[in-house]
């Protein structure tokens, strides 16, 4: 069973990833998953695996689509 601290870390990691993307990347300078993992650890003390980063990136991609891109609109 995971501790409350581990669960909170998993939930907040998506926000840290968003912050990292805004601060350290743009269209001409994308970050790899490995770079994101390294920044999560060095900046925020978040140890997260590649699969979790991928899942969080997909959630951000889905969530940040403009409303006109949603099906049925």
Secondary structure in CASP SS format (residue, H / E / C, confidence):
PFRMAT SS
TARGET T0000
AUTHOR 0000-0000-0000
METHOD secondary structure of the structure
MODEL  1
X C 1.00
X C 1.00
X C 1.00
X H 1.00
X H 1.00
X H 1.00
X H 1.00
X H 1.00
X H 1.00
X H 1.00
X H 1.00
X H 1.00
X H 1.00
X H 1.00
X H 1.00
X H 1.00
X H 1.00
X H 1.00
X H 1.00
X H 1.00
X H 1.00
X H 1.00
X H 1.00
X H 1.00
X C 1.00
X E 1.00
X C 1.00
X C 1.00
X E 1.00
X C 1.00
X C 1.00
X C 1.00
X H 1.00
X H 1.00
X H 1.00
X H 1.00
X H 1.00
X H 1.00
X H 1.00
X H 1.00
X H 1.00
X H 1.00
X H 1.00
X H 1.00
X C 1.00
X C 1.00
X C 1.00
X C 1.00
X C 1.00
X H 1.00
X H 1.00
X H 1.00
X H 1.00
X H 1.00
X H 1.00
X H 1.00
X H 1.00
X H 1.00
X H 1.00
X H 1.00
X H 1.00
X H 1.00
X H 1.00
X C 1.00
X C 1.00
X C 1.00
X H 1.00
X H 1.00
X H 1.00
X C 1.00
X C 1.00
X C 1.00
X C 1.00
END
